[in-house]
Amino acid sequence: MHNQNMSDIIEAYLKKVLGQDEQVEIRRSEMADRFKCVPSQINYVINTRFTVQQGYLVESKRGGGGYIRIIKVKLLDEAEMLDMMIDIIGNKITQKNAYSIVERLFETEMLTKREANIMLSVMDKSLLNANGINENESRAKLLVAFLNNLKYE
């Protein structure tokens, strides 16, 4: 555990709990105490590693009885998952979020490693940042085209 950073440890713990249940409900302060870190570190992990693109829904309630609930999203079928991802992408997407979507498609075995690597290579910042075009908009168009192609094969 020494070569893992605190965020990795917190993420692994939450994913382990989620592996046993469909959802986990936590209190930020209790998690911070458990891992001997500041509460904002718990927020950071949840906001960056439990996103919709990665297959999670996060609900929170503030106040005295407040909680953070993380739910592992179960989709009915591949087409529904692809439609949801297309909706999330919208008109533009960052390289980081696009990579998260491709990673999720690979994890759910909707893409082979080779297909995922091809998708990642054409959405790279260095490739899309040329010719004065908006790279996030171009990346979104490419990713949506890939996802639509997956739906109809």
DSSP file with accessible surface (Angstrom, degrees, kcal/mol):
  #  RESIDUE AA STRUCTURE BP1 BP2  ACC     N-H-->O    O-->H-N    N-H-->O    O-->H-N    TCO  KAPPA ALPHA  PHI   PSI    X-CA   Y-CA   Z-CA
    1    1 A M    >         0   0  156      0, 0.0     3,-1.4     0, 0.0     8,-0.1   0.000 360.0 360.0 360.0 -12.6    0.0    0.0    0.0
    2    2 A H  T 3   +     0   0  198      1,-0.3     0, 0.0     3,-0.0     0, 0.0   0.801 360.0  50.5 -68.0 -28.8    3.0    2.3    0.4
    3    3 A N  T 3  S+     0   0  154      2,-0.1     2,-0.3     0, 0.0    -1,-0.3   0.465  95.8  87.0 -90.4   2.8    3.2    3.0   -3.4
    4    4 A Q  S <  S-     0   0   77     -3,-1.4     2,-0.1     2,-0.0     0, 0.0  -0.778  77.1-129.5 -94.8 143.6   -0.5    3.9   -3.7
    5    5 A N     >  -     0   0   84     -2,-0.3     4,-1.9     1,-0.1     3,-0.3  -0.462  29.4-102.2 -85.9 169.3   -1.6    7.4   -3.0
    6    6 A M  H  > S+     0   0   63      1,-0.2     4,-2.7     2,-0.2     5,-0.2   0.876 120.7  56.2 -60.1 -38.9   -4.5    8.1   -0.6
    7    7 A S  H  > S+     0   0    8      1,-0.2     4,-2.6     2,-0.2    -1,-0.2   0.914 107.2  49.6 -60.7 -41.0   -6.9    8.7   -3.5
    8    8 A D  H  > S+     0   0   51     -3,-0.3     4,-2.6     2,-0.2    -1,-0.2   0.898 111.3  49.6 -63.6 -39.5   -6.2    5.3   -4.9
    9    9 A I  H  X S+     0   0   26     -4,-1.9     4,-2.4     2,-0.2    -2,-0.2   0.931 112.5  46.2 -66.7 -45.2   -6.7    3.7   -1.5
   10   10 A I  H  X S+     0   0    0     -4,-2.7     4,-2.6     2,-0.2     5,-0.2   0.936 113.6  49.6 -63.4 -44.7  -10.0    5.4   -0.9
   11   11 A E  H  X S+     0   0   37     -4,-2.6     4,-2.7    -5,-0.2     5,-0.2   0.932 110.8  49.6 -59.6 -46.8  -11.2    4.5   -4.4
   12   12 A A  H  X S+     0   0   52     -4,-2.6     4,-2.2     1,-0.2    -1,-0.2   0.908 110.8  50.4 -60.9 -41.4  -10.2    0.9   -3.9
   13   13 A Y  H  X S+     0   0   67     -4,-2.4     4,-2.3     2,-0.2    -1,-0.2   0.949 112.3  45.9 -61.5 -49.2  -12.1    0.8   -0.6
   14   14 A L  H  X S+     0   0    0     -4,-2.6     4,-2.7     1,-0.2    -2,-0.2   0.907 113.3  49.6 -63.8 -39.4  -15.3    2.2   -2.1
   15   15 A K  H  X S+     0   0   75     -4,-2.7     4,-1.6    -5,-0.2    -1,-0.2   0.867 108.7  53.3 -68.0 -33.3  -15.1   -0.1   -5.1
   16   16 A K  H  X S+     0   0  147     -4,-2.2     4,-0.8    -5,-0.2    -2,-0.2   0.939 111.4  45.2 -65.4 -45.0  -14.6   -3.1   -2.8
   17   17 A V  H >X S+     0   0   24     -4,-2.3     4,-1.4     1,-0.2     3,-1.0   0.921 112.5  51.8 -63.3 -42.1  -17.7   -2.1   -0.9
   18   18 A L  H 3< S+     0   0   12     -4,-2.7    -1,-0.2     1,-0.3    -2,-0.2   0.784  99.8  64.5 -66.6 -25.2  -19.6   -1.5   -4.1
   19   19 A G  H 3< S+     0   0   69     -4,-1.6    -1,-0.3     1,-0.2    -2,-0.2   0.805 107.3  42.1 -65.9 -26.6  -18.5   -5.0   -5.3
   20   20 A Q  H << S+     0   0  136     -3,-1.0     2,-0.3    -4,-0.8    -2,-0.2   0.769 125.5  26.8 -89.0 -29.8  -20.6   -6.4   -2.5
   21   21 A D  S  < S-     0   0   91     -4,-1.4    51,-0.1     1,-0.1     3,-0.1  -0.852  75.2-119.4-130.1 165.9  -23.6   -4.1   -2.9
   22   22 A E  S    S+     0   0  104     -2,-0.3    50,-2.6     1,-0.1     2,-0.3   0.721  97.9  12.7 -75.7 -24.5  -25.3   -2.1   -5.6
   23   23 A Q  E     -A   71   0A  86     48,-0.2     2,-0.4    -6,-0.1    48,-0.2  -0.971  62.9-148.5-149.1 161.2  -24.7    1.1   -3.7
   24   24 A V  E     -A   70   0A  16     46,-2.4    46,-3.0    -2,-0.3     2,-0.5  -0.991   6.5-156.2-134.2 140.6  -22.8    2.5   -0.8
   25   25 A E  E     +A   69   0A  90     -2,-0.4     2,-0.3    44,-0.2    44,-0.2  -0.985  23.1 172.5-117.7 125.0  -23.8    5.4    1.5
   26   26 A I  E     -A   68   0A  12     42,-3.2    42,-2.9    -2,-0.5     2,-0.5  -0.871  32.1-131.2-129.5 161.8  -21.0    7.2    3.3
   27   27 A R     >  -     0   0   90     -2,-0.3     4,-2.4    40,-0.2     5,-0.2  -0.976  20.3-140.1-111.2 127.7  -20.5   10.2    5.5
   28   28 A R  H  > S+     0   0   97     -2,-0.5     4,-2.5     1,-0.2     5,-0.2   0.898 100.8  48.9 -55.2 -45.9  -17.7   12.4    4.3
   29   29 A S  H  > S+     0   0   72      1,-0.2     4,-2.4     2,-0.2    -1,-0.2   0.893 110.6  50.7 -65.9 -37.1  -16.4   13.1    7.8
   30   30 A E  H  > S+     0   0  118      2,-0.2     4,-2.5     1,-0.2    -1,-0.2   0.900 111.4  48.3 -66.7 -39.2  -16.5    9.4    8.8
   31   31 A M  H  X S+     0   0    7     -4,-2.4     4,-2.4     2,-0.2    -2,-0.2   0.913 110.2  51.8 -65.5 -41.8  -14.5    8.5    5.7
   32   32 A A  H  X>S+     0   0    4     -4,-2.5     5,-2.2    -5,-0.2     4,-0.6   0.918 111.8  47.0 -61.9 -40.9  -12.0   11.3    6.4
   33   33 A D  H ><5S+     0   0  118     -4,-2.4     3,-0.7     3,-0.2    -2,-0.2   0.926 110.7  52.2 -64.1 -44.7  -11.5   10.0    9.9
   34   34 A R  H 3<5S+     0   0  148     -4,-2.5    -2,-0.2     1,-0.2    -1,-0.2   0.897 120.5  32.8 -59.0 -42.1  -11.2    6.4    8.7
   35   35 A F  H 3<5S-     0   0   31     -4,-2.4    -1,-0.2    -5,-0.1    -2,-0.2   0.349 105.9-124.8-100.3   5.2   -8.5    7.3    6.2
   36   36 A K  T <<5S+     0   0  184     -3,-0.7     2,-0.3    -4,-0.6    -3,-0.2   0.941  70.2 116.4  50.5  56.4   -6.9   10.1    8.3
   37   37 A C  S   <S-     0   0   26     -5,-2.2    -1,-0.2    -6,-0.1    -2,-0.1  -0.857  72.5 -81.1-139.5 176.0   -7.3   12.7    5.5
   38   38 A V    >>  -     0   0   84     -2,-0.3     3,-1.6     1,-0.1     4,-0.8  -0.549  38.7-118.4 -81.2 148.0   -9.2   15.9    5.0
   39   39 A P  H >> S+     0   0   48      0, 0.0     4,-1.9     0, 0.0     3,-0.5   0.833 112.0  65.4 -55.8 -31.0  -12.9   15.7    3.9
   40   40 A S  H 3> S+     0   0   75      1,-0.2     4,-2.5     2,-0.2     5,-0.1   0.813  93.9  60.3 -64.3 -25.2  -12.1   17.5    0.6
   41   41 A Q  H <> S+     0   0   56     -3,-1.6     4,-2.4     2,-0.2    -1,-0.2   0.897 102.7  51.3 -67.6 -36.1   -9.9   14.5   -0.4
   42   42 A I  H <X S+     0   0    0     -4,-0.8     4,-2.4    -3,-0.5     5,-0.2   0.939 110.5  49.2 -63.5 -44.9  -13.1   12.3   -0.1
   43   43 A N  H  X S+     0   0   51     -4,-1.9     4,-3.1     1,-0.2     5,-0.2   0.918 109.1  52.9 -58.1 -45.1  -14.9   14.8   -2.4
   44   44 A Y  H  X S+     0   0  122     -4,-2.5     4,-1.9     1,-0.2     5,-0.3   0.940 110.0  47.1 -57.8 -48.0  -12.0   14.7   -4.8
   45   45 A V  H  X S+     0   0    0     -4,-2.4     4,-2.5     1,-0.2     5,-0.3   0.938 115.3  45.3 -61.5 -45.8  -12.1   10.9   -5.1
   46   46 A I  H  X S+     0   0    5     -4,-2.4     4,-1.3     1,-0.2    -2,-0.2   0.929 114.7  47.8 -65.7 -43.0  -15.8   10.9   -5.6
   47   47 A N  H  < S+     0   0  114     -4,-3.1    -1,-0.2    -5,-0.2    -2,-0.2   0.780 123.2  31.7 -70.9 -25.8  -15.9   13.7   -8.1
   48   48 A T  H  < S+     0   0   26     -4,-1.9     3,-0.2    -5,-0.2    -2,-0.2   0.708 127.9  32.6-105.2 -21.8  -13.0   12.3  -10.2
   49   49 A R  H  < S+     0   0   39     -4,-2.5    -3,-0.2    -5,-0.3    -2,-0.2   0.465 114.2  52.4-119.1  -2.4  -13.4    8.5   -9.9
   50   50 A F  S  < S+     0   0    3     -4,-1.3    -1,-0.2    -5,-0.3     2,-0.2  -0.462  77.0 142.6-130.4  59.1  -17.1    7.9   -9.5
   51   51 A T    > > -     0   0   25     -3,-0.2     5,-2.0     1,-0.1     3,-0.7  -0.506  65.3-109.3 -97.0 166.7  -18.5    9.8  -12.5
   52   52 A V  G > 5S+     0   0   52      1,-0.2     3,-2.0     3,-0.2    -1,-0.1   0.900 119.9  59.6 -59.7 -39.7  -21.4    8.9  -14.8
   53   53 A Q  G 3 5S+     0   0   27      1,-0.3    -1,-0.2     2,-0.1    51,-0.2   0.802 105.9  48.4 -60.0 -28.0  -18.8    8.2  -17.6
   54   54 A Q  G < 5S-     0   0   37     -3,-0.7    -1,-0.3     2,-0.2    -2,-0.2   0.353 129.1 -95.6 -95.2   4.1  -17.3    5.6  -15.3
   55   55 A G  T < 5S+     0   0    1     -3,-2.0    18,-2.8     1,-0.3     2,-0.4   0.746  84.4 115.4  94.6  25.9  -20.7    4.0  -14.6
   56   56 A Y  E   < -B   72   0A  15     -5,-2.0     2,-0.4    16,-0.2    -1,-0.3  -0.956  47.3-154.5-129.4 147.7  -21.7    5.6  -11.3
   57   57 A L  E     -B   71   0A  83     14,-2.5    14,-3.0    -2,-0.4     2,-0.5  -0.957  15.6-158.6-112.1 139.3  -24.4    7.9  -10.0
   58   58 A V  E     -B   70   0A  59     -2,-0.4     2,-0.4    12,-0.2    12,-0.2  -0.976  10.6-179.5-122.4 126.8  -23.6   10.1   -7.0
   59   59 A E  E     -B   69   0A  82     10,-2.7    10,-3.5    -2,-0.5     2,-0.4  -0.953   7.1-173.5-118.7 145.8  -26.3   11.6   -4.8
   60   60 A S  E     -B   68   0A  81     -2,-0.4     2,-0.4     8,-0.2     8,-0.2  -0.991  16.2-163.4-141.6 151.4  -25.7   13.7   -1.8
   61   61 A K  E     -B   67   0A 109      6,-2.5     6,-1.3    -2,-0.4     2,-0.1  -1.000  19.0-148.5-129.9 126.7  -27.6   15.3    1.0
   62   62 A R        +     0   0  215     -2,-0.4     3,-0.2     4,-0.2     2,-0.2  -0.481  50.6  51.8 -90.2 166.4  -26.0   18.1    3.0
   63   63 A G  S >  S-     0   0   63      1,-0.2     3,-2.0    -2,-0.1    -2,-0.1  -0.485 102.8 -35.6 106.2-173.0  -26.5   18.9    6.7
   64   64 A G  T 3  S+     0   0   88      1,-0.3    -1,-0.2    -2,-0.2    -2,-0.0   0.869 140.8  34.2 -56.9 -45.8  -26.5   17.0   10.0
   65   65 A G  T 3  S+     0   0   37     -3,-0.2    -1,-0.3     2,-0.0    -2,-0.1   0.083  95.1 145.1 -96.0  25.8  -27.8   13.8    8.7
   66   66 A G    <   +     0   0   12     -3,-2.0     2,-0.3    -6,-0.0    -4,-0.2  -0.142  21.3 171.9 -67.8 158.3  -26.1   14.3    5.4
   67   67 A Y  E     - B   0  61A  46     -6,-1.3    -6,-2.5   -40,-0.1     2,-0.4  -0.962  31.0-129.5-153.7 168.0  -24.6   11.5    3.3
   68   68 A I  E     -AB  26  60A  17    -42,-2.9   -42,-3.2    -2,-0.3     2,-0.5  -0.999  23.7-162.5-124.5 124.7  -23.1   10.7   -0.1
   69   69 A R  E     -AB  25  59A  51    -10,-3.5   -10,-2.7    -2,-0.4     2,-0.5  -0.945   2.2-165.0-111.2 126.8  -24.6    7.8   -1.9
   70   70 A I  E     -AB  24  58A   0    -46,-3.0   -46,-2.4    -2,-0.5     2,-0.5  -0.957   8.0-168.6-111.4 126.4  -22.7    6.1   -4.7
   71   71 A I  E     -AB  23  57A  32    -14,-3.0   -14,-2.5    -2,-0.5     2,-0.6  -0.961  20.4-134.5-119.9 126.9  -24.7    3.8   -7.0
   72   72 A K  E     - B   0  56A  64    -50,-2.6     2,-0.3    -2,-0.5   -16,-0.2  -0.700  32.7-126.9 -77.0 120.9  -23.2    1.5   -9.6
   73   73 A V        -     0   0   23    -18,-2.8     2,-0.6    -2,-0.6    -1,-0.0  -0.560  21.1-163.0 -76.2 129.0  -25.3    2.0  -12.7
   74   74 A K        -     0   0  150     -2,-0.3     2,-0.3     7,-0.0     3,-0.0  -0.968   9.9-157.5-109.9 120.1  -26.8   -1.1  -14.2
   75   75 A L        -     0   0   46     -2,-0.6     3,-0.1     1,-0.1     6,-0.0  -0.713  19.1-130.5 -98.9 150.1  -27.9   -0.6  -17.7
   76   76 A L  S    S-     0   0  152     -2,-0.3     2,-0.3     1,-0.2    -1,-0.1   0.903  80.4 -18.0 -66.8 -42.5  -30.5   -2.7  -19.4
   77   77 A D  S  > S-     0   0   92      1,-0.1     4,-2.0    -3,-0.0    -1,-0.2  -0.954  70.0 -92.1-156.7 174.9  -28.5   -3.3  -22.6
   78   78 A E  H  > S+     0   0  114     -2,-0.3     4,-2.8     1,-0.2     5,-0.2   0.891 119.7  54.7 -61.9 -41.5  -25.6   -2.1  -24.7
   79   79 A A  H  > S+     0   0   42      1,-0.2     4,-2.7     2,-0.2    -1,-0.2   0.911 108.8  48.9 -61.5 -40.9  -27.7    0.1  -26.9
   80   80 A E  H  > S+     0   0   75      2,-0.2     4,-2.4     1,-0.2    -1,-0.2   0.918 111.2  50.1 -64.3 -41.0  -29.1    1.9  -23.8
   81   81 A M  H  X S+     0   0   11     -4,-2.0     4,-2.4     2,-0.2    -2,-0.2   0.931 111.9  47.8 -63.2 -43.2  -25.6    2.4  -22.4
   82   82 A L  H  X S+     0   0    1     -4,-2.8     4,-2.5     1,-0.2    -2,-0.2   0.921 111.1  50.8 -65.5 -41.3  -24.4    3.8  -25.7
   83   83 A D  H  X S+     0   0   66     -4,-2.7     4,-2.3     2,-0.2    -1,-0.2   0.910 110.1  50.2 -61.8 -41.5  -27.3    6.2  -25.9
   84   84 A M  H  X S+     0   0   50     -4,-2.4     4,-2.2     1,-0.2    -1,-0.2   0.929 111.0  49.0 -63.3 -42.3  -26.6    7.4  -22.4
   85   85 A M  H  X S+     0   0    3     -4,-2.4     4,-2.3     1,-0.2    -2,-0.2   0.906 109.1  52.2 -65.1 -39.9  -23.0    8.0  -23.3
   86   86 A I  H  X S+     0   0   30     -4,-2.5     4,-1.9     1,-0.2    -1,-0.2   0.917 109.9  49.7 -62.0 -41.7  -23.9    9.9  -26.4
   87   87 A D  H  < S+     0   0  133     -4,-2.3    -1,-0.2     1,-0.2    -2,-0.2   0.900 110.4  50.5 -61.7 -41.3  -26.3   12.1  -24.3
   88   88 A I  H  < S+     0   0   55     -4,-2.2    -2,-0.2     1,-0.2    -1,-0.2   0.908 107.3  54.3 -64.3 -40.1  -23.4   12.7  -21.8
   89   89 A I  H >< S+     0   0    5     -4,-2.3     3,-1.0    -5,-0.2    -2,-0.2   0.929  78.9 163.5 -63.2 -45.9  -21.0   13.7  -24.5
   90   90 A G  T 3<  -     0   0   40     -4,-1.9    -1,-0.1     1,-0.2    54,-0.1  -0.360  67.2 -28.7  62.6-138.1  -23.2   16.4  -26.0
   91   91 A N  T 3  S+     0   0  142      1,-0.2     2,-0.3    -2,-0.0    50,-0.2   0.607 130.1  17.8 -89.2 -17.7  -21.5   18.8  -28.3
   92   92 A K    <   -     0   0  123     -3,-1.0     2,-0.3    48,-0.1    45,-0.2  -0.994  57.6-175.2-153.9 154.4  -18.0   18.7  -26.7
   93   93 A I        -     0   0   10     43,-1.5    46,-0.2    -2,-0.3    47,-0.2  -0.990  26.1-118.2-151.7 141.9  -16.0   16.5  -24.4
   94   94 A T     >  -     0   0   58     -2,-0.3     4,-2.5     1,-0.1     5,-0.2  -0.365  31.1-112.9 -74.7 161.2  -12.5   16.8  -22.8
   95   95 A Q  H  > S+     0   0   43      1,-0.2     4,-2.8     2,-0.2     5,-0.2   0.926 117.1  54.0 -60.4 -42.3   -9.8   14.2  -23.6
   96   96 A K  H  > S+     0   0  127      1,-0.2     4,-1.9     2,-0.2    -1,-0.2   0.926 111.5  43.3 -59.9 -47.0  -10.0   12.9  -20.0
   97   97 A N  H  > S+     0   0   46      2,-0.2     4,-1.9     1,-0.2    -1,-0.2   0.886 112.8  52.6 -69.5 -36.0  -13.7   12.3  -20.1
   98   98 A A  H  X S+     0   0    0     -4,-2.5     4,-2.4     1,-0.2    -2,-0.2   0.933 109.0  50.3 -63.1 -42.6  -13.5   10.8  -23.6
   99   99 A Y  H  X S+     0   0   65     -4,-2.8     4,-2.7     1,-0.2    -2,-0.2   0.887 107.2  54.8 -63.1 -37.1  -10.8    8.4  -22.3
  100  100 A S  H  X S+     0   0   14     -4,-1.9     4,-2.3    -5,-0.2    -1,-0.2   0.901 108.2  49.0 -62.8 -40.1  -13.1    7.5  -19.3
  101  101 A I  H  X S+     0   0    0     -4,-1.9     4,-2.3     2,-0.2    -2,-0.2   0.941 112.1  47.3 -65.3 -45.8  -15.9    6.5  -21.7
  102  102 A V  H  X S+     0   0    1     -4,-2.4     4,-2.3     1,-0.2    -2,-0.2   0.922 111.2  52.3 -62.4 -40.3  -13.6    4.4  -23.9
  103  103 A E  H  X S+     0   0  101     -4,-2.7     4,-2.9     1,-0.2    -1,-0.2   0.918 108.9  50.0 -61.2 -42.8  -12.2    2.8  -20.7
  104  104 A R  H  X S+     0   0   24     -4,-2.3     4,-2.0     2,-0.2    -1,-0.2   0.910 109.0  51.6 -63.0 -41.5  -15.7    1.9  -19.6
  105  105 A L  H  <>S+     0   0    0     -4,-2.3     5,-2.7     2,-0.2     6,-1.1   0.897 112.3  47.0 -62.7 -37.5  -16.5    0.4  -23.0
  106  106 A F  H ><5S+     0   0   89     -4,-2.3     3,-1.8     4,-0.2    -2,-0.2   0.937 110.3  51.9 -69.0 -44.3  -13.4   -1.7  -22.7
  107  107 A E  H 3<5S+     0   0  101     -4,-2.9    -2,-0.2     1,-0.3    -1,-0.2   0.838 110.3  48.6 -61.1 -34.6  -14.2   -2.8  -19.1
  108  108 A T  T 3<5S-     0   0   49     -4,-2.0    -1,-0.3    -5,-0.2    -2,-0.2   0.300 116.1-118.1 -89.5   9.6  -17.7   -3.9  -20.1
  109  109 A E  T < 5S+     0   0  172     -3,-1.8    -3,-0.2     2,-0.2    -2,-0.1   0.737  81.0 123.9  61.5  27.4  -16.2   -5.8  -23.0
  110  110 A M  S   <S+     0   0   21     -5,-2.7     2,-0.3    -6,-0.2    -4,-0.2   0.618  76.6  37.8 -86.1 -15.0  -18.0   -3.7  -25.6
  111  111 A L  S    S-     0   0    9     -6,-1.1    -2,-0.2    -5,-0.1    -1,-0.1  -0.988  81.3-128.7-131.4 145.6  -14.6   -2.9  -27.2
  112  112 A T     >  -     0   0   74     -2,-0.3     4,-2.6     1,-0.1     5,-0.2  -0.416  36.3-105.4 -79.0 168.1  -11.5   -5.0  -27.6
  113  113 A K  H  > S+     0   0  140      1,-0.2     4,-2.5     2,-0.2     5,-0.2   0.915 123.1  51.4 -60.8 -40.4   -8.2   -3.6  -26.4
  114  114 A R  H  > S+     0   0  190      2,-0.2     4,-2.3     1,-0.2    -1,-0.2   0.929 110.2  47.5 -63.8 -46.3   -7.2   -2.9  -30.0
  115  115 A E  H  > S+     0   0   80      2,-0.2     4,-2.5     1,-0.2    -1,-0.2   0.915 112.1  50.5 -61.3 -42.9  -10.5   -1.1  -30.8
  116  116 A A  H  X S+     0   0    7     -4,-2.6     4,-2.7     1,-0.2    -2,-0.2   0.929 110.1  49.8 -61.6 -44.2  -10.1    1.0  -27.6
  117  117 A N  H  X S+     0   0   86     -4,-2.5     4,-2.3     1,-0.2    -1,-0.2   0.883 110.0  50.7 -64.3 -37.0   -6.6    2.0  -28.5
  118  118 A I  H  X S+     0   0   75     -4,-2.3     4,-1.7     2,-0.2    -1,-0.2   0.944 111.2  48.4 -64.2 -45.6   -7.6    3.0  -32.0
  119  119 A M  H  X S+     0   0    6     -4,-2.5     4,-0.8     1,-0.2    -2,-0.2   0.928 112.6  48.4 -59.4 -45.5  -10.4    5.2  -30.5
  120  120 A L  H >< S+     0   0   40     -4,-2.7     3,-0.8     1,-0.2     4,-0.3   0.900 107.2  56.4 -62.7 -39.3   -8.0    6.8  -28.0
  121  121 A S  H >< S+     0   0   69     -4,-2.3     3,-0.8     1,-0.2    -1,-0.2   0.870 107.2  47.0 -64.9 -36.1   -5.4    7.5  -30.7
  122  122 A V  H 3< S+     0   0   44     -4,-1.7    -1,-0.2     1,-0.2    -2,-0.2   0.622 111.2  52.4 -82.0 -10.5   -7.8    9.5  -32.9
  123  123 A M  T << S+     0   0    0     -4,-0.8    -1,-0.2    -3,-0.8    -2,-0.2   0.310  79.6 132.7-103.9   9.6   -9.1   11.6  -29.9
  124  124 A D    X>  -     0   0   48     -3,-0.8     4,-2.2    -4,-0.3     3,-0.7  -0.327  62.8-127.6 -66.8 140.5   -5.6   12.6  -28.7
  125  125 A K  H 3> S+     0   0  106      1,-0.2     4,-1.7     2,-0.2    -1,-0.1   0.875 107.5  56.8 -53.6 -42.9   -5.2   16.3  -27.9
  126  126 A S  H 34 S+     0   0   96      1,-0.2    -1,-0.2     2,-0.2    -2,-0.0   0.857 111.0  43.6 -64.1 -32.4   -2.1   16.6  -30.1
  127  127 A L  H X4 S+     0   0  102     -3,-0.7     3,-0.7     1,-0.2    -1,-0.2   0.901 118.5  41.7 -76.8 -43.1   -4.0   15.4  -33.1
  128  128 A L  H 3< S+     0   0   13     -4,-2.2    -2,-0.2     1,-0.2     5,-0.2   0.595  97.9  74.8 -84.3 -11.5   -7.2   17.4  -32.6
  129  129 A N  T 3< S+     0   0   96     -4,-1.7     3,-0.4    -5,-0.2    -1,-0.2   0.335  79.2  99.8 -85.4   9.5   -5.4   20.7  -31.5
  130  130 A A  S X  S+     0   0   42     -3,-0.7     3,-1.4     1,-0.2    -3,-0.0  -0.460  71.5  24.5 -92.1 165.4   -4.4   21.4  -35.1
  131  131 A N  T 3  S-     0   0  156      1,-0.3    -1,-0.2    -2,-0.1     3,-0.1   0.665 114.7 -81.6  61.5  19.7   -5.9   23.8  -37.7
  132  132 A G  T 3  S+     0   0   82     -3,-0.4    -1,-0.3     1,-0.2     2,-0.2   0.674  87.7 141.6  66.1  16.3   -7.6   26.1  -35.2
  133  133 A I    <   -     0   0   80     -3,-1.4     2,-0.8    -5,-0.2    -1,-0.2  -0.532  65.0 -97.9 -86.7 158.8  -10.6   23.8  -34.7
  134  134 A N     >  -     0   0   72      1,-0.2     4,-2.4    -2,-0.2     5,-0.2  -0.673  33.2-159.1 -78.1 110.7  -12.2   23.3  -31.3
  135  135 A E  H  > S+     0   0   22     -2,-0.8     4,-2.7     1,-0.2     5,-0.2   0.872  87.5  52.8 -62.3 -37.9  -10.7   20.0  -30.1
  136  136 A N  H  > S+     0   0   44      2,-0.2     4,-1.9     1,-0.2   -43,-1.5   0.875 111.2  47.0 -68.2 -35.0  -13.4   19.2  -27.6
  137  137 A E  H  > S+     0   0   81    -45,-0.2     4,-2.2     2,-0.2    -2,-0.2   0.923 113.8  47.2 -70.4 -42.4  -16.1   19.6  -30.3
  138  138 A S  H  X S+     0   0   29     -4,-2.4     4,-2.4     2,-0.2    -2,-0.2   0.913 111.6  51.3 -63.2 -42.4  -14.2   17.5  -32.8
  139  139 A R  H  X S+     0   0    0     -4,-2.7     4,-2.8     1,-0.2     5,-0.2   0.913 108.8  51.5 -61.6 -41.7  -13.5   14.8  -30.1
  140  140 A A  H  X S+     0   0    2     -4,-1.9     4,-2.8   -49,-0.2     5,-0.2   0.930 109.8  49.1 -61.9 -44.7  -17.3   14.7  -29.3
  141  141 A K  H  X S+     0   0  149     -4,-2.2     4,-2.2   -50,-0.2    -1,-0.2   0.917 113.4  46.8 -61.8 -43.5  -18.2   14.2  -33.0
  142  142 A L  H  X S+     0   0   64     -4,-2.4     4,-2.4     2,-0.2    -2,-0.2   0.937 114.2  46.6 -61.9 -47.8  -15.6   11.4  -33.3
  143  143 A L  H  X S+     0   0    0     -4,-2.8     4,-2.8     2,-0.2     5,-0.2   0.919 111.9  50.0 -65.3 -42.5  -16.7    9.7  -30.1
  144  144 A V  H  X S+     0   0   32     -4,-2.8     4,-2.9    -5,-0.2     5,-0.2   0.918 110.1  51.7 -61.9 -40.6  -20.4    9.9  -31.0
  145  145 A A  H  X S+     0   0   59     -4,-2.2     4,-2.2    -5,-0.2    -2,-0.2   0.931 110.9  48.2 -62.1 -43.0  -19.7    8.5  -34.5
  146  146 A F  H  X S+     0   0   58     -4,-2.4     4,-2.1     2,-0.2    -2,-0.2   0.938 113.2  47.3 -59.5 -48.2  -17.8    5.5  -32.8
  147  147 A L  H  X S+     0   0    0     -4,-2.8     4,-1.8     1,-0.2    -2,-0.2   0.907 110.9  50.4 -64.8 -42.2  -20.7    4.9  -30.4
  148  148 A N  H  X S+     0   0   54     -4,-2.9     4,-1.2     1,-0.2    -1,-0.2   0.910 109.2  52.8 -62.7 -38.0  -23.3    5.1  -33.0
  149  149 A N  H  < S+     0   0   92     -4,-2.2     3,-0.4    -5,-0.2     4,-0.2   0.905 107.1  52.0 -63.2 -39.7  -21.3    2.6  -35.1
  150  150 A L  H >< S+     0   0   34     -4,-2.1     3,-0.9     1,-0.2    -1,-0.2   0.860 105.2  57.0 -63.7 -35.0  -21.2    0.2  -32.1
  151  151 A K  H 3< S+     0   0   47     -4,-1.8    -1,-0.2     1,-0.2    -2,-0.2   0.839 110.7  41.9 -64.5 -33.4  -25.0    0.4  -31.7
  152  152 A Y  T 3<        0   0  177     -4,-1.2    -1,-0.2    -3,-0.4    -2,-0.2   0.209 360.0 360.0-107.9  17.1  -25.7   -0.8  -35.2
  153  153 A E    <         0   0  173     -3,-0.9    -3,-0.0    -4,-0.2    -4,-0.0  -0.721 360.0 360.0-100.2 360.0  -23.2   -3.6  -35.7
